[in-house]
């Protein structure tokens, strides 16, 4: 019985499937390397996190690691960048669910704190590693900074716009620029996370719960935002 020959469309489909499989394998391998790097970093510190140590952790050669990441800085930057992406997306989604600027400020604080509260090591990696590492900190070049800066828009633009729309009707009590007020709310969340990390290491919990502190911040910033 004769069989139909494969036409150009069939060949193109097969090439596309193979390309997709390669992309999936590449993505899985990349994620495995990043997870191994995170494990080594949290276990040994940034100075001891070498490409050789990461390669040993993930079970590949150092040469194979270079296929995905050309340097230690490039590898560790991706860890930090992933943290900032997920954090920015969480804040953006929370702000979109609010009705006004005052609520949006509270959402910035609450989503930031809850994003990291159960895994303070990720917070330390995202915000404190440069201070702790000193000269061993990850070097960030201009191209990498260009990838980070748009994340600020995800974190701050939504709340700032809602505050700005509110202020067009009646100026807020604090008379602070909407973008700056949003940034101050963000800093409040960072401050709480920093304190949580400090007392966690001392095994001496804060007097107030996360919820109490977040609610306190929400009231303070709402009072600043409303007419």
TIMARGU-550070 format. One record per residue: residue in one letter; x, y, z of N, C-alpha, C in turn; residue number from 1. Coordinates in Angstrom, 2 decimals. Layout:
NODE roba    n_c1    n_c2    n_c3   ca_c1   ca_c2   ca_c3    c_c1    c_c2    c_c3 margu
NODE    A       X       Y       Z       X       Y       Z       X       Y       Z   NUM
...
//
This chain:
NODE roba    n_c1    n_c2    n_c3   ca_c1   ca_c2   ca_c3    c_c1    c_c2    c_c3 margu
NODE    X    0.86   -1.20    0.00    0.00    0.00    0.00    0.89    1.24    0.00     1
NODE    X    0.72    2.15   -0.91    1.59    3.31   -0.99    1.37    4.25    0.20     2
NODE    X    2.42    4.88    0.61    2.34    5.84    1.71    2.56    7.24    1.18     3
NODE    X    1.91    8.16    1.80    2.05    9.55    1.37    3.40   10.08    1.78     4
NODE    X    4.01   10.84    0.89    5.28   11.45    1.21    5.09   12.66    2.13     5
NODE    X    6.08   12.86    2.96    6.02   14.02    3.85    6.24   15.28    3.05     6
NODE    X    5.31   16.21    3.17    5.44   17.46    2.45    6.22   18.48    3.27     7
NODE    X    6.41   19.67    2.69    7.16   20.73    3.38    6.55   21.10    4.72     8
NODE    X    5.19   21.11    4.81    4.55   21.49    6.07    4.85   20.48    7.16     9
NODE    X    4.87   19.18    6.81    5.19   18.14    7.79    6.62   18.27    8.28    10
NODE    X    7.53   18.54    7.38    8.94   18.71    7.75    9.12   19.91    8.65    11
NODE    X    8.43   21.01    8.33    8.52   22.21    9.16    7.97   21.95   10.56    12
NODE    X    6.89   21.17   10.64    6.31   20.87   11.94    7.26   20.05   12.79    13
NODE    X    7.95   19.10   12.15    8.91   18.28   12.89   10.08   19.11   13.39    14
NODE    X   10.56   20.02   12.56   11.65   20.91   12.98   11.20   21.76   14.16    15
NODE    X    9.97   22.24   14.12    9.44   23.07   15.21    9.34   22.27   16.50    16
NODE    X    8.91   20.99   16.38    8.80   20.14   17.57   10.16   19.89   18.19    17
NODE    X   11.15   19.63   17.34   12.50   19.39   17.85   13.05   20.65   18.53    18
NODE    X   12.80   21.79   17.91   13.26   23.05   18.49   12.61   23.29   19.86    19
NODE    X   11.32   22.95   19.94   10.60   23.13   21.21   11.16   22.23   22.28    20
NODE    X   11.48   20.98   21.92   12.05   20.05   22.89   13.41   20.55   23.39    21
NODE    X   14.20   21.09   22.47   15.51   21.64   22.88   15.33   22.82   23.83    22
NODE    X   14.35   23.67   23.53   14.09   24.83   24.40   13.68   24.37   25.80    23
NODE    X   12.84   23.34   25.87   12.39   22.84   27.17   13.56   22.25   27.95    24
NODE    X   14.42   21.48   27.25   15.58   20.91   27.94   16.51   22.01   28.44    25
NODE    X   16.71   23.03   27.61   17.56   24.15   27.98   16.99   24.86   29.20    26
NODE    X   15.66   25.10   29.19   15.02   25.80   30.31   15.13   25.00   31.60    27
NODE    X   14.90   23.67   31.51   15.00   22.83   32.72   16.42   22.84   33.26    28
NODE    X   17.40   22.71   32.38   18.79   22.70   32.81   19.17   24.03   33.45    29
NODE    X   18.70   25.12   32.87   19.00   26.44   33.41   18.40   26.59   34.80    30
NODE    X   17.17   26.16   34.99   16.53   26.26   36.30   17.23   25.37   37.33    31
NODE    X   17.67   24.21   36.91   18.40   23.33   37.82   19.70   23.98   38.28    32
NODE    X   20.38   24.65   37.37   21.63   25.34   37.72   21.35   26.49   38.69    33
NODE    X   20.31   27.26   38.42   19.97   28.37   39.31   19.60   27.87   40.70    34
NODE    X   18.88   26.77   40.76   18.51   26.21   42.07   19.75   25.71   42.80    35
NODE    X   20.67   25.09   42.08   21.92   24.64   42.70   22.73   25.83   43.20    36
NODE    X   22.76   26.91   42.43   23.49   28.11   42.84   22.87   28.70   44.10    37
NODE    X   21.55   28.72   44.15   20.86   29.23   45.34   21.21   28.39   46.56    38
NODE    X   21.25   27.08   46.39   21.59   26.17   47.50   23.00   26.43   48.01    39
NODE    X   23.95   26.53   47.08   25.35   26.77   47.46   25.49   28.14   48.13    40
NODE    X   24.83   29.14   47.57   24.93   30.49   48.09   24.43   30.58   49.52    41
NODE    X   23.28   29.98   49.77   22.70   30.06   51.11   23.45   29.19   52.11    42
NODE    X   24.10   28.16   51.62   24.85   27.26   52.51   26.24   27.80   52.83    43
NODE    X   26.91   28.37   51.82   28.31   28.72   51.98   28.61   30.22   51.95    44
NODE    X   27.65   31.02   51.48   27.92   32.45   51.35   28.39   32.79   49.95    45
NODE    X   28.36   34.09   49.65   28.62   34.52   48.28   30.07   34.32   47.87    46
NODE    X   31.01   34.50   48.81   32.42   34.37   48.46   32.76   32.94   48.04    47
NODE    X   32.12   31.96   48.67   32.40   30.55   48.37   31.54   30.00   47.24    48
NODE    X   30.66   30.83   46.71   29.80   30.38   45.61   30.55   30.58   44.29    49
NODE    X   31.28   29.58   43.91   32.04   29.60   42.66   31.33   28.77   41.61    50
NODE    X   31.70   28.97   40.37   31.12   28.15   39.30   31.46   26.68   39.50    51
NODE    X   32.65   26.41   40.02   33.03   25.03   40.27   32.14   24.41   41.34    52
NODE    X   31.83   25.17   42.41   30.97   24.66   43.47   29.56   24.41   42.98    53
NODE    X   29.07   25.31   42.13   27.72   25.15   41.58   27.68   23.95   40.63    54
NODE    X   28.70   23.82   39.81   28.77   22.69   38.88   28.76   21.37   39.64    55
NODE    X   29.50   21.31   40.74   29.53   20.09   41.56   28.15   19.81   42.17    56
NODE    X   27.48   20.87   42.61   26.16   20.71   43.23   25.14   20.18   42.24    57
NODE    X   25.17   20.69   41.03   24.17   20.28   40.04   24.57   19.02   39.30    58
NODE    X   25.87   18.65   39.39   26.32   17.41   38.76   26.70   17.54   37.31    59
NODE    X   27.24   18.70   36.93   27.72   18.88   35.56   29.14   19.41   35.62    60
NODE    X   29.80   19.44   34.49   31.15   19.98   34.44   31.10   21.51   34.46    61
NODE    X   32.20   22.11   34.87   32.27   23.57   34.86   32.14   24.11   33.45    62
NODE    X   32.69   23.36   32.50   32.58   23.76   31.09   31.13   23.80   30.65    63
NODE    X   30.35   22.83   31.08   28.92   22.79   30.73   28.19   23.99   31.32    64
NODE    X   28.62   24.40   32.51   28.00   25.55   33.17   28.19   26.82   32.35    65
NODE    X   29.35   26.94   31.72   29.64   28.13   30.92   28.69   28.25   29.73    66
NODE    X   28.09   27.14   29.32   27.15   27.19   28.21   25.93   28.03   28.58    67
NODE    X   25.57   28.01   29.86   24.39   28.73   30.33   24.74   30.09   30.94    68
NODE    X   25.85   30.15   31.66   26.23   31.38   32.35   27.74   31.63   32.17    69
NODE    X   28.11   32.73   31.57   29.52   32.96   31.25   30.39   33.32   32.45    70
NODE    X   29.77   33.68   33.59   30.56   34.09   34.75   29.73   33.89   36.02    71
NODE    X   30.42   33.95   37.15   29.74   33.88   38.44   28.80   35.06   38.59    72
NODE    X   29.23   36.25   38.20   28.37   37.43   38.29   27.08   37.23   37.50    73
NODE    X   27.20   36.69   36.30   26.02   36.47   35.46   25.06   35.49   36.11    74
NODE    X   25.60   34.45   36.72   24.77   33.45   37.37   24.05   34.03   38.58    75
NODE    X   24.79   34.71   39.45   24.18   35.25   40.66   23.22   36.39   40.35    76
NODE    X   23.52   37.15   39.29   22.58   38.20   38.90   21.22   37.61   38.56    77
NODE    X   21.21   36.48   37.85   19.95   35.88   37.47   19.14   35.45   38.68    78
NODE    X   19.83   35.00   39.74   19.12   34.66   40.98   18.44   35.89   41.56    79
NODE    X   19.19   36.99   41.64   18.64   38.23   42.18   17.51   38.74   41.29    80
NODE    X   17.72   38.68   39.98   16.73   39.19   39.04   15.42   38.42   39.14    81
NODE    X   15.51   37.10   39.25   14.29   36.29   39.38   13.48   36.71   40.60    82
NODE    X   14.17   36.99   41.71   13.49   37.46   42.91   12.74   38.75   42.65    83
NODE    X   13.41   39.68   42.00   12.80   40.99   41.75   11.62   40.88   40.79    84
NODE    X   11.71   40.00   39.82   10.60   39.82   38.88    9.36   39.31   39.60    85
NODE    X    9.51   38.25   40.38    8.35   37.68   41.06    7.78   38.65   42.08    86
NODE    X    8.64   39.41   42.75    8.17   40.40   43.71    7.39   41.51   43.00    87
NODE    X    7.92   42.03   41.89    7.26   43.10   41.17    5.90   42.65   40.63    88
NODE    X    5.83   41.43   40.14    4.56   40.91   39.63    3.53   40.78   40.75    89
NODE    X    3.98   40.36   41.93    3.07   40.22   43.06    2.52   41.58   43.48    90
NODE    X    3.37   42.59   43.52    2.93   43.94   43.89    1.97   44.49   42.86    91
NODE    X    2.31   44.35   41.59    1.44   44.86   40.53    0.04   44.24   40.61    92
NODE    X   -0.01   42.93   40.80   -1.30   42.24   40.87   -2.11   42.71   42.08    93
NODE    X   -1.44   42.90   43.21   -2.14   43.34   44.42   -2.69   44.75   44.26    94
NODE    X   -1.91   45.65   43.66   -2.33   47.04   43.48   -3.52   47.11   42.52    95
NODE    X   -3.51   46.29   41.49   -4.61   46.30   40.53   -5.95   45.94   41.16    96
NODE    X   -5.91   45.21   42.27   -7.16   44.80   42.93   -7.70   45.88   43.88    97
NODE    X   -7.01   47.00   44.04   -7.44   48.04   44.97   -8.33   49.06   44.29    98
NODE    X   -9.04   49.83   45.10  -10.00   50.80   44.57   -9.48   52.22   44.55    99
NODE    X   -8.47   52.54   45.35   -7.97   53.92   45.39   -6.51   53.94   45.82   100
NODE    X   -5.95   55.14   45.88   -4.54   55.28   46.20   -4.17   54.82   47.59   101
NODE    X   -5.02   55.11   48.57   -4.73   54.71   49.94   -4.65   53.19   50.05   102
NODE    X   -5.61   52.49   49.45   -5.58   51.03   49.45   -4.36   50.50   48.69   103
NODE    X   -4.00   51.19   47.62   -2.87   50.75   46.81   -1.57   50.80   47.61   104
NODE    X   -1.40   51.83   48.44   -0.20   51.92   49.28   -0.13   50.73   50.24   105
NODE    X   -1.27   50.40   50.83   -1.30   49.25   51.72   -0.98   47.96   50.98   106
NODE    X   -1.44   47.87   49.73   -1.17   46.66   48.94    0.31   46.52   48.63   107
NODE    X    0.98   47.64   48.38    2.42   47.59   48.13    3.14   46.99   49.33   108
NODE    X    2.81   47.48   50.52    3.46   47.00   51.74    3.12   45.53   51.99   109
NODE    X    1.84   45.22   51.96    1.40   43.87   52.31    1.94   42.82   51.33   110
NODE    X    1.88   43.10   50.05    2.34   42.11   49.07    3.85   41.92   49.15   111
NODE    X    4.59   42.99   49.41    6.04   42.87   49.54    6.40   42.01   50.74   112
NODE    X    5.79   42.30   51.88    6.11   41.55   53.10    5.70   40.09   52.97   113
NODE    X    4.50   39.83   52.50    4.05   38.44   52.40    4.83   37.66   51.35   114
NODE    X    5.36   38.36   50.36    6.14   37.69   49.32    7.40   37.05   49.90   115
NODE    X    8.01   37.71   50.89    9.28   37.23   51.44    9.19   36.69   52.87   116
NODE    X    8.09   36.92   53.57    8.04   36.63   55.00    8.33   35.18   55.34   117
NODE    X    7.92   34.25   54.50    8.12   32.83   54.78    9.46   32.32   54.25   118
NODE    X   10.20   33.17   53.58   11.50   32.76   53.06   12.43   33.96   53.07   119
NODE    X   12.92   34.29   54.27   13.75   35.48   54.41   15.10   35.34   53.72   120
NODE    X   15.53   34.12   53.45   16.78   33.94   52.71   16.66   34.55   51.31   121
NODE    X   15.49   34.44   50.70   15.28   35.04   49.38   15.33   36.57   49.48   122
NODE    X   14.80   37.10   50.58   14.86   38.55   50.80   16.31   39.00   50.97   123
NODE    X   17.07   38.24   51.75   18.48   38.59   51.95   19.23   38.56   50.62   124
NODE    X   18.94   37.58   49.82   19.59   37.47   48.52   19.24   38.67   47.65   125
NODE    X   17.98   39.08   47.66   17.52   40.16   46.80   18.00   41.53   47.25   126
NODE    X   18.11   41.74   48.58   18.34   43.10   49.06   19.57   43.30   49.95   127
NODE    X   20.05   42.26   50.59   21.11   42.45   51.56   22.45   41.88   51.15   128
NODE    X   22.48   41.04   50.10   23.73   40.34   49.80   24.86   41.32   49.46   129
NODE    X   24.54   42.44   48.78   25.59   43.37   48.39   26.23   44.02   49.61   130
NODE    X   25.42   44.34   50.62   25.96   44.94   51.84   26.81   43.95   52.61   131
NODE    X   26.36   42.71   52.67   27.09   41.69   53.42   28.35   41.26   52.68   132
NODE    X   28.23   41.13   51.36   29.35   40.61   50.59   30.47   41.63   50.39   133
NODE    X   30.14   42.92   50.41   31.16   43.93   50.21   31.80   43.81   48.84   134
NODE    X   33.11   43.64   48.80   33.82   43.57   47.54   33.46   42.31   46.74   135
NODE    X   32.93   41.30   47.43   32.56   40.07   46.74   31.16   40.14   46.14   136
NODE    X   30.49   41.28   46.28   29.13   41.42   45.78   29.08   41.25   44.27   137
NODE    X   27.92   40.86   43.79   27.74   40.66   42.36   27.89   41.99   41.63   138
NODE    X   28.70   41.98   40.58   28.85   43.17   39.75   27.70   43.21   38.74   139
NODE    X   27.01   44.33   38.70   25.89   44.50   37.79   26.28   45.52   36.73   140
NODE    X   26.21   45.14   35.48   26.58   46.06   34.41   25.36   46.83   33.91   141
NODE    X   25.60   47.74   32.99   24.53   48.61   32.51   23.43   47.84   31.80   142
NODE    X   23.80   46.81   31.09   22.79   46.00   30.40   21.88   45.31   31.40   143
NODE    X   22.44   44.81   32.49   21.64   44.16   33.51   20.77   45.18   34.26   144
NODE    X   21.32   46.36   34.51   20.52   47.41   35.13   19.32   47.78   34.26   145
NODE    X   19.52   47.74   32.96   18.43   48.05   32.03   17.31   47.03   32.14   146
NODE    X   17.64   45.80   32.56   16.60   44.78   32.77   15.87   44.99   34.08   147
NODE    X   16.56   45.55   35.07   15.97   45.74   36.38   15.04   46.95   36.43   148
NODE    X   15.43   48.04   35.78   14.69   49.29   35.92   13.21   49.18   35.55   149
NODE    X   12.83   48.45   34.49   11.39   48.35   34.20   10.59   47.70   35.33   150
NODE    X   11.24   46.92   36.17   10.53   46.30   37.29   10.07   47.35   38.29   151
NODE    X   10.78   48.48   38.36   10.33   49.56   39.23    8.96   50.06   38.81   152
NODE    X    8.73   50.07   37.50    7.42   50.50   37.01    6.33   49.56   37.49   153
NODE    X    6.60   48.25   37.48    5.62   47.29   37.97    5.34   47.50   39.45   154
NODE    X    6.39   47.84   40.21    6.24   48.00   41.66    5.50   49.29   42.02   155
NODE    X    5.81   50.39   41.31    5.39   51.70   41.80    4.36   52.43   40.94   156
NODE    X    4.31   52.15   39.65    3.49   52.99   38.77    2.00   52.85   39.04   157
NODE    X    1.54   51.64   39.38    0.11   51.44   39.60   -0.41   52.24   40.77   158
NODE    X    0.27   52.13   41.91   -0.15   52.87   43.10    0.01   54.37   42.88   159
NODE    X    1.11   54.76   42.23    1.34   56.19   42.00    0.24   56.79   41.12   160
NODE    X   -0.20   56.04   40.13   -1.27   56.54   39.26   -2.57   56.70   40.03   161
NODE    X   -2.90   55.73   40.87   -4.14   55.84   41.65   -4.08   57.00   42.62   162
NODE    X   -2.91   57.20   43.24   -2.74   58.35   44.12   -2.86   59.65   43.33   163
NODE    X   -2.25   59.69   42.15   -2.33   60.89   41.32   -3.75   61.20   40.90   164
NODE    X   -4.51   60.19   40.55   -5.92   60.39   40.18   -6.71   60.93   41.38   165
NODE    X   -6.42   60.41   42.57   -7.10   60.90   43.77   -6.74   62.36   44.04   166
NODE    X   -5.47   62.70   43.85   -5.02   64.06   44.16   -5.56   65.09   43.17   167
NODE    X   -5.96   64.64   41.99   -6.58   65.57   41.05   -7.92   66.05   41.58   168
NODE    X   -8.57   65.20   42.38   -9.86   65.58   42.96   -9.64   66.42   44.22   169
NODE    X   -8.78   65.89   45.12   -8.44   66.61   46.34   -7.05   66.19   46.77   170
NODE    X   -6.15   67.15   47.03   -4.77   66.80   47.42   -4.74   65.97   48.70   171
NODE    X   -3.79   65.04   48.75   -3.63   64.23   49.95   -3.09   65.04   51.12   172
NODE    X   -3.34   64.54   52.31   -2.96   65.26   53.52   -1.45   65.49   53.62   173
NODE    X   -0.66   64.53   53.19    0.78   64.62   53.36    1.43   65.54   52.32   174
NODE    X    0.73   65.84   51.23    1.27   66.71   50.18    2.61   66.17   49.65   175
NODE    X    2.67   64.86   49.43    3.88   64.22   48.93    3.59   63.70   47.52   176
NODE    X    4.56   63.84   46.65    4.44   63.34   45.28    4.01   61.87   45.30   177
NODE    X    3.04   61.49   44.46    2.52   60.12   44.49    3.58   59.04   44.32   178
NODE    X    4.52   59.27   43.42    5.57   58.27   43.21    6.44   58.13   44.47   179
NODE    X    6.78   59.26   45.08    7.60   59.20   46.29    6.85   58.55   47.43   180
NODE    X    5.57   58.85   47.57    4.78   58.24   48.64    4.71   56.73   48.45   181
NODE    X    4.58   56.29   47.23    4.59   54.84   46.94    5.93   54.23   47.31   182
NODE    X    7.00   54.92   46.98    8.33   54.42   47.32    8.53   54.35   48.83   183
NODE    X    8.00   55.33   49.56    8.09   55.30   51.02    7.34   54.10   51.60   184
NODE    X    6.21   53.77   51.01    5.47   52.59   51.45    6.29   51.33   51.20   185
NODE    X    6.94   51.29   50.05    7.81   50.15   49.72    8.94   50.04   50.73   186
NODE    X    9.54   51.16   51.10   10.62   51.15   52.09   10.12   50.67   53.45   187
NODE    X    8.88   50.98   53.79    8.31   50.49   55.06    8.27   48.97   55.06   188
NODE    X    7.87   48.38   53.94    7.86   46.92   53.85    9.25   46.33   53.97   189
NODE    X   10.23   46.97   53.30   11.61   46.50   53.40   12.11   46.57   54.84   190
NODE    X   11.72   47.64   55.54   12.15   47.79   56.93   11.61   46.68   57.81   191
NODE    X   10.36   46.31   57.62    9.78   45.22   58.41   10.50   43.91   58.11   192
NODE    X   10.76   43.64   56.86   11.46   42.40   56.49   12.87   42.36   57.08   193
NODE    X   13.54   43.51   57.08   14.89   43.57   57.67   14.84   43.27   59.15   194
NODE    X   13.87   43.84   59.85   13.73   43.57   61.29   13.39   42.11   61.54   195
NODE    X   12.55   41.53   60.70   12.22   40.11   60.86   13.47   39.25   60.74   196
NODE    X   14.33   39.59   59.78   15.56   38.83   59.62   16.48   38.97   60.82   197
NODE    X   16.53   40.15   61.39   17.39   40.39   62.56   16.93   39.58   63.76   198
NODE    X   15.64   39.63   64.05   15.15   38.93   65.24   15.10   37.42   65.02   199
NODE    X   14.95   36.99   63.77   14.98   35.56   63.48   16.32   34.97   63.89   200
NODE    X   17.40   35.66   63.56   18.73   35.17   63.91   18.98   35.20   65.41   201
NODE    X   18.29   36.08   66.11   18.45   36.18   67.57   17.47   35.30   68.32   202
NODE    X   16.56   34.66   67.59   15.50   33.84   68.20   14.71   34.66   69.22   203
NODE    X   14.46   35.93   68.87   13.74   36.83   69.77   12.69   37.56   68.94   204
NODE    X   11.49   37.02   68.82   10.49   37.56   67.90   10.04   38.97   68.27   205
NODE    X    9.53   39.68   67.27    8.99   41.01   67.50    7.77   40.95   68.41   206
NODE    X    7.56   42.02   69.14    6.39   42.08   70.04    5.10   42.00   69.24   207
NODE    X    5.09   42.65   68.09    3.88   42.72   67.26    3.97   41.71   66.12   208
NODE    X    2.84   41.19   65.74    2.80   40.24   64.63    2.96   40.99   63.31   209
NODE    X    3.26   40.23   62.26    3.34   40.84   60.93    2.04   41.56   60.58   210
NODE    X    0.94   40.92   60.89   -0.35   41.50   60.56   -0.58   42.83   61.28   211
NODE    X   -0.22   42.88   62.54   -0.38   44.12   63.29    0.48   45.25   62.71   212
NODE    X    1.70   44.92   62.37    2.60   45.94   61.82    2.13   46.39   60.44   213
NODE    X    1.72   45.43   59.61    1.23   45.80   58.28   -0.01   46.68   58.40   214
NODE    X   -0.93   46.31   59.28   -2.13   47.14   59.48   -1.77   48.53   59.97   215
NODE    X   -0.76   48.62   60.85   -0.31   49.93   61.31    0.23   50.77   60.17   216
NODE    X    1.06   50.16   59.32    1.57   50.87   58.15    0.43   51.30   57.23   217
NODE    X   -0.53   50.41   57.01   -1.66   50.73   56.13   -2.40   51.97   56.63   218
NODE    X   -2.60   52.05   57.93   -3.31   53.21   58.49   -2.49   54.48   58.36   219
NODE    X   -1.20   54.37   58.62   -0.34   55.54   58.52   -0.32   56.09   57.09   220
NODE    X   -0.14   55.21   56.13   -0.06   55.67   54.75   -1.43   56.07   54.20   221
NODE    X   -2.47   55.44   54.66   -3.81   55.87   54.25   -4.09   57.27   54.77   222
NODE    X   -3.67   57.55   56.00   -3.86   58.90   56.57   -3.08   59.93   55.79   223
NODE    X   -1.92   59.55   55.28   -1.12   60.48   54.49   -1.72   60.72   53.11   224
NODE    X   -2.42   59.73   52.60   -2.93   59.79   51.22   -4.28   60.50   51.12   225
NODE    X   -5.12   60.34   52.13   -6.47   60.88   52.03   -6.49   62.39   52.24   226
NODE    X   -7.47   63.07   51.70   -7.57   64.54   51.88   -7.74   64.92   53.35   227
//
